[in-house]
Amino acid sequence: MKGFTAKDFRVAWWMDVTLTKSKIEAAKIKLQEKWPDQVMHMRDDAIRAAYQWLDAQRFMIHPGDSLVWSLKDLIEAWAGIYVSIDDIEVAAILHPRVLGEYPRYNIAHDLIHPAKSRLQGIVPASRDSYPVRYRRNPYRSKETKG
């Protein structure tokens, strides 16, 4: 895109982020086309939770090394529901700022602990307990959104 700068990218990411059932289904099909011989475990609520966790993060321009922390475990502990790697892959397909493939996305290593309010409307979220114990806190900061 001619004349498209990094600043434009940061401002334009909001384009249309409503996760409708049809958008989720289209992303599932895209992932199944990519890996046709694998059985997929994909649940819409887990995809929405993974999308919200990803959305709270800062992003680099290019995919980098995988995180030191297990992305799957971090999302499960935050959302309180089981999240498969395929759920995360579908969420990454849907997210306009996420580049790369699991576990090497363009997520900055200074992780942000998303606000629990992001889980509002995701039915089973926070029902289960996924205690994750790390030697040190994986998050650099907390999201302050209401």
N, C-alpha and C positions, 0 to 999 in steps of 0.2 A: 504494500500500500504506500503510494508516494506521499511523502511529507508526514508520515505517521511516526510520532516520537514516543519515547518511553513515558513521558508525562501523559500523552494522549491515551496510552494503554492503561495507565493507572486510573484515569478518569472514565474511560469507556467500558470498564469491566462489568458495570451494572446492567448492561444492555437488556437482557430478559432472563432473569434467573428464577422465574417461577417454575418449580419442579412439578409439572403436570404428569399425570399417569402416562399420557402418550409420549412425552419427552423421555421419561424413565424407560418405557418399553422400547423406544427407538435406540436408546443407549445400550440396553441389554442385548438387543439384536446385533448391534455393532460389535459388542464384545464377543458374542457367540460366533460371529463371522470370523473374528480374529483367531479364536481358539475353538474350532468346531468339534474337536474330539474330546473336549473336557466337559465334565458335568459341572454345571454352574449352580452355586447356591446364592441366589439373589433375592433379597426381600426389600420392598419399597421403603419401609420405615428405616431399615439399616442403611440403605442408600442415602436417604434424606439426612440421617444423622451424620454419616461420613461426609456428605456434602457440606453440612454446617460446620463440622470440625475443620475441613479444608478451607472453607471460606473465611474463617477467623485468622488464618495464618498469613504471614508475609511471604512474598514470592521472589525468587531470583529470575533473571532473564532466561537462563538455560537450566535444564535439569542437571543436578550435581550428584554427588555421592549419596548413597542412602543414609538415612538418619541413624544416629547411634541407637536411638530408641526404636522399639517395635511400633510402627505406625498403627497396626491393627490393635495392639494392646492399649495404646494411648486412646484411640477412639472408643474402644469398648469400655474402658474405665471411665471416660468422660460421659458417654451416653448411657451407660448402664444396660446395654443390650449386646447380644452377640452380633458381631460384624465380620463378614467373611472378606477375604482378599478381593473376591469378585465384586462384592458390594462397594469396596473402595475404588476398584477399577472403574465401575460404572459411574460413581460419583465424580471421578476424575475426568471421565469423558464428558460429563455434563457441565463441569465447571469451566468457564471461559478463560480462567487464568492458569489452570493447571496444565503443565506440560510433562511429558515423560511417561514411564511405566512403573508400576509397583516393583520395588520400593524406591525407585529413583525418580522422584518428582522434583519439580523446581521449588520445593518448599525451603524457605530459609531455615537455618539451623537454630535461630533464636525463636523457639516455639512460643506461641501465645495460648494460654489456657482459655478456651472459649467460654463465654457466659452461658450459664444453664438456660437462660431465657431462649436461646437458639433452639432448644428442644421442644418448645411449646408447639403443640399440634402434632407431634410425632408420638403416636399412641403408646407403644410399649416402652418408650424411653424412660430411663431411670427406675424401672421396675426391678431389674436384677442388680445384684451387687457384683461388680468386677473389681475386687481390690487388686491393685497393682502396686507392688512395693519396689521402689528404686532406691539405690544408695543415695542419690541426690535427685532433687526435683528436676524433671525434664523440661519444665516450662521456664522461660525467661521472664514472662510477665503475664498478667491476667487481663482479659478483655473487660472493659468497664461498661459495655453497653447494657442498658436496662433489661 
